[in-house]
Amino acid sequence: MKNAIFREGEAAIALYILEFGQVTVWAQADQQVTAKRLQTLGAGSFVGEMEFFLNTAHQTTAIADIPSTIYQMTQTALTHMQTENPQGAIAFQKAMNQLMAERLSQAYQEINQLLD
């Protein structure tokens, strides 16, 4: 059985870092019977970062498709990093900003394709 990392509607208590394995992110609109695959991520990917930084509930469900090694970073751990290793925290934030900008750009491209 595949393991859920988080489910739609759950509080975003952490962001997740996929060291090894594969995770698929699913979304289900109100009227849909089945979920739609949004993306499949591999090693080195981050999952759940948007809701983590916005402090909102998850809008999607993330499932580990195969045995995976996944780490979580909580708000407490992020605060600790900012205090104990400010330069590391700055580098981490820059990486998160880059990732979210890339994902937003990809979303814009997908919207444009749908409108064509």
N, CA, C and O atoms as a GROMACS GRO file, in nm:
protein
  464
    1MET      N    1   0.084  -0.119   0.000
    1MET     CA    2   0.000   0.000   0.000
    1MET      C    3   0.088   0.125   0.000
    1MET      O    4   0.189   0.130   0.070
    2LYS      N    5   0.049   0.222  -0.077
    2LYS     CA    6   0.125   0.346  -0.087
    2LYS      C    7   0.100   0.431   0.037
    2LYS      O    8  -0.009   0.429   0.095
    3ASN      N    9   0.202   0.507   0.075
    3ASN     CA   10   0.195   0.586   0.197
    3ASN      C   11   0.170   0.732   0.167
    3ASN      O   12   0.239   0.792   0.085
    4ALA      N   13   0.071   0.790   0.235
    4ALA     CA   14   0.044   0.933   0.221
    4ALA      C   15   0.142   1.010   0.309
    4ALA      O   16   0.160   0.979   0.427
    5ILE      N   17   0.204   1.110   0.250
    5ILE     CA   18   0.291   1.201   0.326
    5ILE      C   19   0.201   1.304   0.393
    5ILE      O   20   0.217   1.336   0.510
    6PHE      N   21   0.106   1.355   0.315
    6PHE     CA   22   0.001   1.441   0.369
    6PHE      C   23  -0.119   1.429   0.278
    6PHE      O   24  -0.108   1.385   0.163
    7ARG      N   25  -0.235   1.469   0.330
    7ARG     CA   26  -0.360   1.463   0.254
    7ARG      C   27  -0.422   1.601   0.245
    7ARG      O   28  -0.403   1.687   0.331
    8GLU      N   29  -0.496   1.620   0.138
    8GLU     CA   30  -0.568   1.745   0.118
    8GLU      C   31  -0.652   1.777   0.241
    8GLU      O   32  -0.722   1.690   0.294
    9GLY      N   33  -0.644   1.902   0.287
    9GLY     CA   34  -0.721   1.945   0.402
    9GLY      C   35  -0.647   1.937   0.534
    9GLY      O   36  -0.688   2.001   0.632
   10GLU      N   37  -0.539   1.859   0.541
   10GLU     CA   38  -0.462   1.850   0.664
   10GLU      C   39  -0.378   1.976   0.684
   10GLU      O   40  -0.338   2.041   0.587
   11ALA      N   41  -0.351   2.009   0.809
   11ALA     CA   42  -0.264   2.122   0.840
   11ALA      C   43  -0.123   2.093   0.789
   11ALA      O   44  -0.074   1.980   0.798
   12ALA      N   45  -0.059   2.195   0.735
   12ALA     CA   46   0.078   2.181   0.685
   12ALA      C   47   0.175   2.201   0.800
   12ALA      O   48   0.214   2.314   0.830
   13ILE      N   49   0.212   2.093   0.864
   13ILE     CA   50   0.299   2.101   0.982
   13ILE      C   51   0.446   2.100   0.945
   13ILE      O   52   0.531   2.127   1.030
   14ALA      N   53   0.478   2.068   0.819
   14ALA     CA   54   0.617   2.059   0.776
   14ALA      C   55   0.624   2.070   0.624
   14ALA      O   56   0.524   2.056   0.555
   15LEU      N   57   0.744   2.095   0.574
   15LEU     CA   58   0.770   2.074   0.432
   15LEU      C   59   0.856   1.950   0.424
   15LEU      O   60   0.925   1.916   0.520
   16TYR      N   61   0.852   1.881   0.312
   16TYR     CA   62   0.912   1.750   0.301
   16TYR      C   63   1.019   1.751   0.193
   16TYR      O   64   1.002   1.809   0.086
   17ILE      N   65   1.130   1.685   0.224
   17ILE     CA   66   1.244   1.678   0.134
   17ILE      C   67   1.264   1.532   0.098
   17ILE      O   68   1.286   1.448   0.184
   18LEU      N   69   1.256   1.503  -0.031
   18LEU     CA   70   1.267   1.366  -0.081
   18LEU      C   71   1.413   1.335  -0.114
   18LEU      O   72   1.467   1.384  -0.213
   19GLU      N   73   1.475   1.254  -0.029
   19GLU     CA   74   1.614   1.216  -0.054
   19GLU      C   75   1.623   1.104  -0.157
   19GLU      O   76   1.709   1.106  -0.246
   20PHE      N   77   1.534   1.008  -0.145
   20PHE     CA   78   1.534   0.891  -0.231
   20PHE      C   79   1.391   0.845  -0.250
   20PHE      O   80   1.311   0.849  -0.157
   21GLY      N   81   1.358   0.801  -0.371
   21GLY     CA   82   1.225   0.746  -0.397
   21GLY      C   83   1.146   0.830  -0.495
   21GLY      O   84   1.201   0.900  -0.580
   22GLN      N   85   1.014   0.822  -0.482
   22GLN     CA   86   0.925   0.892  -0.574
   22GLN      C   87   0.794   0.926  -0.504
   22GLN      O   88   0.736   0.844  -0.433
   23VAL      N   89   0.749   1.050  -0.525
   23VAL     CA   90   0.625   1.098  -0.466
   23VAL      C   91   0.539   1.156  -0.576
   23VAL      O   92   0.588   1.230  -0.662
   24THR      N   93   0.410   1.123  -0.575
   24THR     CA   94   0.316   1.182  -0.669
   24THR      C   95   0.221   1.272  -0.592
   24THR      O   96   0.171   1.235  -0.485
   25VAL      N   97   0.196   1.390  -0.648
   25VAL     CA   98   0.106   1.488  -0.589
   25VAL      C   99  -0.025   1.482  -0.666
   25VAL      O  100  -0.026   1.490  -0.789
   26TRP      N  101  -0.136   1.470  -0.594
   26TRP     CA  102  -0.269   1.454  -0.651
   26TRP      C  103  -0.360   1.568  -0.605
   26TRP      O  104  -0.345   1.620  -0.495
   27ALA      N  105  -0.455   1.605  -0.690
   27ALA     CA  106  -0.556   1.704  -0.653
   27ALA      C  107  -0.693   1.650  -0.692
   27ALA      O  108  -0.708   1.576  -0.788
   28GLN      N  109  -0.791   1.690  -0.614
   28GLN     CA  110  -0.928   1.646  -0.641
   28GLN      C  111  -1.021   1.765  -0.628
   28GLN      O  112  -1.038   1.820  -0.519
   29ALA      N  113  -1.080   1.805  -0.739
   29ALA     CA  114  -1.177   1.915  -0.738
   29ALA      C  115  -1.305   1.867  -0.670
   29ALA      O  116  -1.330   1.747  -0.660
   30ASP      N  117  -1.384   1.960  -0.624
   30ASP     CA  118  -1.506   1.928  -0.549
   30ASP      C  119  -1.597   1.828  -0.618
   30ASP      O  120  -1.652   1.739  -0.553
   31GLN      N  121  -1.615   1.841  -0.746
   31GLN     CA  122  -1.710   1.757  -0.818
   31GLN      C  123  -1.648   1.631  -0.879
   31GLN      O  124  -1.719   1.549  -0.936
   32GLN      N  125  -1.516   1.615  -0.867
   32GLN     CA  126  -1.449   1.500  -0.927
   32GLN      C  127  -1.462   1.376  -0.840
   32GLN      O  128  -1.458   1.384  -0.717
   33VAL      N  129  -1.478   1.263  -0.906
   33VAL     CA  130  -1.482   1.135  -0.835
   33VAL      C  131  -1.340   1.086  -0.811
   33VAL      O  132  -1.310   1.032  -0.705
   34THR      N  133  -1.253   1.103  -0.910
   34THR     CA  134  -1.115   1.058  -0.897
   34THR      C  135  -1.020   1.177  -0.895
   34THR      O  136  -1.049   1.283  -0.950
   35ALA      N  137  -0.907   1.157  -0.830
   35ALA     CA  138  -0.805   1.261  -0.821
   35ALA      C  139  -0.727   1.268  -0.952
   35ALA      O  140  -0.719   1.170  -1.026
   36LYS      N  141  -0.669   1.384  -0.978
   36LYS     CA  142  -0.585   1.406  -1.096
   36LYS      C  143  -0.441   1.418  -1.052
   36LYS      O  144  -0.410   1.486  -0.954
   37ARG      N  145  -0.353   1.352  -1.126
   37ARG     CA  146  -0.210   1.361  -1.096
   37ARG      C  147  -0.160   1.498  -1.140
   37ARG      O  148  -0.179   1.538  -1.255
   38LEU      N  149  -0.096   1.570  -1.049
   38LEU     CA  150  -0.040   1.700  -1.081
   38LEU      C  151   0.107   1.689  -1.121
   38LEU      O  152   0.151   1.748  -1.219
   39GLN      N  153   0.182   1.612  -1.043
   39GLN     CA  154   0.324   1.594  -1.074
   39GLN      C  155   0.378   1.474  -0.998
   39GLN      O  156   0.326   1.436  -0.893
   40THR      N  157   0.484   1.418  -1.052
   40THR     CA  158   0.557   1.311  -0.986
   40THR      C  159   0.699   1.362  -0.965
   40THR      O  160   0.763   1.411  -1.058
   41LEU      N  161   0.746   1.350  -0.842
   41LEU     CA  162   0.874   1.406  -0.802
   41LEU      C  163   0.971   1.297  -0.762
   41LEU      O  164   0.931   1.192  -0.710
   42GLY      N  165   1.099   1.323  -0.786
   42GLY     CA  166   1.203   1.227  -0.751
   42GLY      C  167   1.299   1.284  -0.648
   42GLY      O  168   1.273   1.387  -0.586
   43ALA      N  169   1.411   1.215  -0.634
   43ALA     CA  170   1.513   1.252  -0.535
   43ALA      C  171   1.552   1.399  -0.549
   43ALA      O  172   1.568   1.450  -0.660
   44GLY      N  173   1.568   1.464  -0.435
   44GLY     CA  174   1.608   1.604  -0.432
   44GLY      C  175   1.492   1.702  -0.437
   44GLY      O  176   1.513   1.824  -0.434
   45SER      N  177   1.371   1.653  -0.445
   45SER     CA  178   1.253   1.740  -0.456
   45SER      C  179   1.200   1.779  -0.319
   45SER      O  180   1.223   1.712  -0.219
   46PHE      N  181   1.129   1.891  -0.319
   46PHE     CA  182   1.058   1.938  -0.202
   46PHE      C  183   0.909   1.923  -0.227
   46PHE      O  184   0.863   1.939  -0.340
   47VAL      N  185   0.834   1.892  -0.123
   47VAL     CA  186   0.690   1.872  -0.134
   47VAL      C  187   0.622   1.945  -0.018
   47VAL      O  188   0.667   1.939   0.096
   48GLY      N  189   0.512   2.013  -0.049
   48GLY     CA  190   0.432   2.078   0.055
   48GLY      C  191   0.486   2.211   0.102
   48GLY      O  192   0.446   2.262   0.207
   49GLU      N  193   0.578   2.269   0.025
   49GLU     CA  194   0.642   2.392   0.071
   49GLU      C  195   0.550   2.513   0.068
   49GLU      O  196   0.560   2.600   0.154
   50MET      N  197   0.460   2.521  -0.030
   50MET     CA  198   0.374   2.638  -0.041
   50MET      C  199   0.285   2.652   0.083
   50MET      O  200   0.279   2.759   0.144
   51GLU      N  201   0.216   2.546   0.119
   51GLU     CA  202   0.126   2.550   0.235
   51GLU      C  203   0.205   2.569   0.364
   51GLU      O  204   0.158   2.634   0.457
   52PHE      N  205   0.325   2.512   0.369
   52PHE     CA  206   0.411   2.527   0.487
   52PHE      C  207   0.442   2.675   0.510
   52PHE      O  208   0.428   2.724   0.622
   53PHE      N  209   0.485   2.744   0.405
   53PHE     CA  210   0.522   2.884   0.422
   53PHE      C  211   0.400   2.976   0.436
   53PHE      O  212   0.409   3.082   0.496
   54LEU      N  213   0.286   2.935   0.380
   54LEU     CA  214   0.163   3.014   0.395
   54LEU      C  215   0.088   2.981   0.523
   54LEU      O  216  -0.006   3.052   0.561
   55ASN      N  217   0.129   2.873   0.590
   55ASN     CA  218   0.063   2.826   0.712
   55ASN      C  219  -0.085   2.799   0.688
   55ASN      O  220  -0.172   2.844   0.762
   56THR      N  221  -0.110   2.722   0.580
   56THR     CA  222  -0.247   2.686   0.544
   56THR      C  223  -0.259   2.534   0.535
   56THR      O  224  -0.160   2.462   0.546
   57ALA      N  225  -0.379   2.487   0.516
   57ALA     CA  226  -0.402   2.343   0.497
   57ALA      C  227  -0.354   2.303   0.358
   57ALA      O  228  -0.350   2.384   0.265
   58HIS      N  229  -0.317   2.177   0.345
   58HIS     CA  230  -0.272   2.125   0.216
   58HIS      C  231  -0.387   2.128   0.115
   58HIS      O  232  -0.500   2.092   0.147
   59GLN      N  233  -0.357   2.170  -0.005
   59GLN     CA  234  -0.454   2.173  -0.115
   59GLN      C  235  -0.447   2.047  -0.200
   59GLN      O  236  -0.530   2.027  -0.288
   60THR      N  237  -0.348   1.964  -0.172
   60THR     CA  238  -0.324   1.843  -0.249
   60THR      C  239  -0.295   1.727  -0.155
   60THR      O  240  -0.286   1.744  -0.033
   61THR      N  241  -0.280   1.609  -0.213
   61THR     CA  242  -0.238   1.490  -0.141
   61THR      C  243  -0.108   1.442  -0.202
   61THR      O  244  -0.095   1.436  -0.324
   62ALA      N  245  -0.010   1.408  -0.118
   62ALA     CA  246   0.119   1.358  -0.167
   62ALA      C  247   0.134   1.213  -0.121
   62ALA      O  248   0.121   1.182  -0.003
   63ILE      N  249   0.164   1.127  -0.217
   63ILE     CA  250   0.174   0.983  -0.191
   63ILE      C  251   0.313   0.935  -0.231
   63ILE      O  252   0.359   0.964  -0.342
   64ALA      N  253   0.380   0.861  -0.143
   64ALA     CA  254   0.505   0.794  -0.178
   64ALA      C  255   0.470   0.671  -0.260
   64ALA      O  256   0.407   0.578  -0.210
   65ASP      N  257   0.511   0.671  -0.387
   65ASP     CA  258   0.475   0.563  -0.479
   65ASP      C  259   0.558   0.437  -0.457
   65ASP      O  260   0.511   0.326  -0.481
   66ILE      N  261   0.679   0.456  -0.412
   66ILE     CA  262   0.771   0.345  -0.387
   66ILE      C  263   0.838   0.372  -0.252
   66ILE      O  264   0.827   0.482  -0.199
   67PRO      N  265   0.907   0.272  -0.195
   67PRO     CA  266   0.979   0.300  -0.071
   67PRO      C  267   1.069   0.423  -0.090
   67PRO      O  268   1.148   0.428  -0.184
   68SER      N  269   1.057   0.519   0.000
   68SER     CA  270   1.125   0.647  -0.015
   68SER      C  271   1.183   0.692   0.117
   68SER      O  272   1.134   0.656   0.224
   69THR      N  273   1.289   0.771   0.108
   69THR     CA  274   1.345   0.836   0.226
   69THR      C  275   1.305   0.982   0.218
   69THR      O  276   1.345   1.054   0.126
   70ILE      N  277   1.226   1.026   0.316
   70ILE     CA  278   1.170   1.161   0.314
   70ILE      C  279   1.196   1.224   0.450
   70ILE      O  280   1.167   1.166   0.555
   71TYR      N  281   1.250   1.345   0.446
   71TYR     CA  282   1.274   1.421   0.569
   71TYR      C  283   1.170   1.531   0.578
   71TYR      O  284   1.118   1.577   0.476
   72GLN      N  285   1.141   1.572   0.699
   72GLN     CA  286   1.049   1.684   0.716
   72GLN      C  287   1.118   1.797   0.790
   72GLN      O  288   1.199   1.774   0.880
   73MET      N  289   1.085   1.919   0.751
   73MET     CA  290   1.133   2.036   0.822
   73MET      C  291   1.013   2.107   0.880
   73MET      O  292   0.925   2.154   0.807
   74THR      N  293   1.008   2.114   1.011
   74THR     CA  294   0.900   2.182   1.082
   74THR      C  295   0.935   2.330   1.099
   74THR      O  296   1.048   2.372   1.073
   75GLN      N  297   0.837   2.408   1.143
   75GLN     CA  298   0.863   2.549   1.173
   75GLN      C  299   0.969   2.561   1.284
   75GLN      O  300   1.054   2.650   1.279
   76THR      N  301   0.963   2.473   1.381
   76THR     CA  302   1.062   2.474   1.489
   76THR      C  303   1.202   2.451   1.434
   76THR      O  304   1.297   2.520   1.473
   77ALA      N  305   1.216   2.354   1.344
   77ALA     CA  306   1.348   2.326   1.286
   77ALA      C  307   1.396   2.443   1.201
   77ALA      O  308   1.515   2.476   1.202
   78LEU      N  309   1.305   2.506   1.127
   78LEU     CA  310   1.343   2.622   1.046
   78LEU      C  311   1.388   2.737   1.135
   78LEU      O  312   1.489   2.803   1.106
   79THR      N  313   1.317   2.763   1.242
   79THR     CA  314   1.356   2.868   1.337
   79THR      C  315   1.492   2.837   1.398
   79THR      O  316   1.575   2.927   1.414
   80HIS      N  317   1.514   2.711   1.432
   80HIS     CA  318   1.643   2.670   1.488
   80HIS      C  319   1.755   2.696   1.386
   80HIS      O  320   1.861   2.747   1.422
   81MET      N  321   1.732   2.660   1.260
   81MET     CA  322   1.832   2.684   1.156
   81MET      C  323   1.862   2.833   1.144
   81MET      O  324   1.978   2.873   1.132
   82GLN      N  325   1.757   2.915   1.147
   82GLN     CA  326   1.775   3.059   1.134
   82GLN      C  327   1.859   3.115   1.248
   82GLN      O  328   1.937   3.208   1.229
   83THR      N  329   1.843   3.058   1.367
   83THR     CA  330   1.917   3.105   1.484
   83THR      C  331   2.060   3.051   1.486
   83THR      O  332   2.155   3.126   1.509
   84GLU      N  333   2.074   2.922   1.461
   84GLU     CA  334   2.204   2.855   1.474
   84GLU      C  335   2.291   2.864   1.349
   84GLU      O  336   2.413   2.859   1.359
   85ASN      N  337   2.230   2.877   1.233
   85ASN     CA  338   2.306   2.880   1.108
   85ASN      C  339   2.240   2.978   1.012
   85ASN      O  340   2.178   2.937   0.913
   86PRO      N  341   2.253   3.108   1.040
   86PRO     CA  342   2.184   3.208   0.956
   86PRO      C  343   2.221   3.199   0.808
   86PRO      O  344   2.135   3.215   0.722
   87GLN      N  345   2.348   3.174   0.778
   87GLN     CA  346   2.389   3.165   0.637
   87GLN      C  347   2.325   3.044   0.569
   87GLN      O  348   2.285   3.052   0.453
   88GLY      N  349   2.316   2.934   0.641
   88GLY     CA  350   2.248   2.817   0.587
   88GLY      C  351   2.100   2.843   0.565
   88GLY      O  352   2.042   2.799   0.466
   89ALA      N  353   2.039   2.917   0.659
   89ALA     CA  354   1.897   2.951   0.646
   89ALA      C  355   1.874   3.042   0.526
   89ALA      O  356   1.774   3.028   0.457
   90ILE      N  357   1.966   3.136   0.502
   90ILE     CA  358   1.954   3.225   0.386
   90ILE      C  359   1.965   3.144   0.257
   90ILE      O  360   1.887   3.164   0.164
   91ALA      N  361   2.060   3.053   0.252
   91ALA     CA  362   2.075   2.968   0.133
   91ALA      C  363   1.951   2.882   0.112
   91ALA      O  364   1.906   2.864  -0.002
   92PHE      N  365   1.896   2.830   0.220
   92PHE     CA  366   1.774   2.749   0.211
   92PHE      C  367   1.658   2.833   0.158
   92PHE      O  368   1.585   2.788   0.070
   93GLN      N  369   1.641   2.954   0.211
   93GLN     CA  370   1.533   3.043   0.164
   93GLN      C  371   1.549   3.077   0.016
   93GLN      O  372   1.451   3.080  -0.058
   94LYS      N  373   1.673   3.101  -0.027
   94LYS     CA  374   1.697   3.130  -0.169
   94LYS      C  375   1.656   3.010  -0.254
   94LYS      O  376   1.595   3.027  -0.360
   95ALA      N  377   1.690   2.891  -0.210
   95ALA     CA  378   1.652   2.770  -0.284
   95ALA      C  379   1.500   2.756  -0.289
   95ALA      O  380   1.444   2.718  -0.392
   96MET      N  381   1.433   2.785  -0.178
   96MET     CA  382   1.287   2.778  -0.174
   96MET      C  383   1.225   2.882  -0.266
   96MET      O  384   1.128   2.853  -0.337
   97ASN      N  385   1.279   3.003  -0.266
   97ASN     CA  386   1.228   3.108  -0.355
   97ASN      C  387   1.243   3.067  -0.501
   97ASN      O  388   1.151   3.086  -0.580
   98GLN      N  389   1.356   3.011  -0.536
   98GLN     CA  390   1.382   2.965  -0.673
   98GLN      C  391   1.283   2.855  -0.710
   98GLN      O  392   1.224   2.858  -0.819
   99LEU      N  393   1.266   2.759  -0.621
   99LEU     CA  394   1.174   2.648  -0.648
   99LEU      C  395   1.032   2.698  -0.669
   99LEU      O  396   0.966   2.657  -0.765
  100MET      N  397   0.985   2.785  -0.582
  100MET     CA  398   0.847   2.833  -0.595
  100MET      C  399   0.830   2.919  -0.719
  100MET      O  400   0.723   2.917  -0.781
  101ALA      N  401   0.932   2.995  -0.756
  101ALA     CA  402   0.925   3.074  -0.879
  101ALA      C  403   0.918   2.982  -1.000
  101ALA      O  404   0.842   3.009  -1.093
  102GLU      N  405   0.996   2.875  -1.001
  102GLU     CA  406   0.993   2.780  -1.112
  102GLU      C  407   0.857   2.712  -1.122
  102GLU      O  408   0.804   2.695  -1.232
  103ARG      N  409   0.801   2.674  -1.009
  103ARG     CA  410   0.670   2.608  -1.010
  103ARG      C  411   0.560   2.704  -1.054
  103ARG      O  412   0.466   2.663  -1.124
  104LEU      N  413   0.570   2.830  -1.015
  104LEU     CA  414   0.473   2.930  -1.060
  104LEU      C  415   0.484   2.952  -1.210
  104LEU      O  416   0.383   2.963  -1.279
  105SER      N  417   0.606   2.959  -1.260
  105SER     CA  418   0.628   2.975  -1.404
  105SER      C  419   0.570   2.856  -1.481
  105SER      O  420   0.508   2.873  -1.586
  106GLN      N  421   0.591   2.736  -1.429
  106GLN     CA  422   0.535   2.616  -1.492
  106GLN      C  423   0.382   2.621  -1.491
  106GLN      O  424   0.319   2.584  -1.590
  107ALA      N  425   0.323   2.666  -1.382
  107ALA     CA  426   0.177   2.677  -1.374
  107ALA      C  427   0.126   2.776  -1.478
  107ALA      O  428   0.024   2.751  -1.542
  108TYR      N  429   0.196   2.890  -1.494
  108TYR     CA  430   0.155   2.987  -1.597
  108TYR      C  431   0.160   2.924  -1.736
  108TYR      O  432   0.069   2.946  -1.817
  109GLN      N  433   0.264   2.848  -1.764
  109GLN     CA  434   0.276   2.781  -1.894
  109GLN      C  435   0.161   2.683  -1.916
  109GLN      O  436   0.105   2.676  -2.026
  110GLU      N  437   0.125   2.608  -1.815
  110GLU     CA  438   0.016   2.512  -1.826
  110GLU      C  439  -0.116   2.584  -1.846
  110GLU      O  440  -0.199   2.538  -1.925
  111ILE      N  441  -0.138   2.695  -1.778
  111ILE     CA  442  -0.261   2.774  -1.798
  111ILE      C  443  -0.268   2.827  -1.940
  111ILE      O  444  -0.373   2.821  -2.003
  112ASN      N  445  -0.156   2.878  -1.990
  112ASN     CA  446  -0.154   2.928  -2.127
  112ASN      C  447  -0.185   2.819  -2.227
  112ASN      O  448  -0.254   2.844  -2.326
  113GLN      N  449  -0.134   2.698  -2.205
  113GLN     CA  450  -0.164   2.585  -2.294
  113GLN      C  451  -0.312   2.552  -2.292
  113GLN      O  452  -0.370   2.520  -2.395
  114LEU      N  453  -0.372   2.557  -2.174
  114LEU     CA  454  -0.515   2.528  -2.163
  114LEU      C  455  -0.600   2.633  -2.233
  114LEU      O  456  -0.708   2.603  -2.285
  115LEU      N  457  -0.552   2.757  -2.234
  115LEU     CA  458  -0.628   2.867  -2.297
  115LEU      C  459  -0.611   2.872  -2.447
  115LEU      O  460  -0.692   2.935  -2.516
  116ASP      N  461  -0.509   2.807  -2.500
  116ASP     CA  462  -0.488   2.807  -2.646
  116ASP      C  463  -0.591   2.723  -2.718
  116ASP      O  464  -0.587   2.713  -2.841
   0.00000   0.00000   0.00000
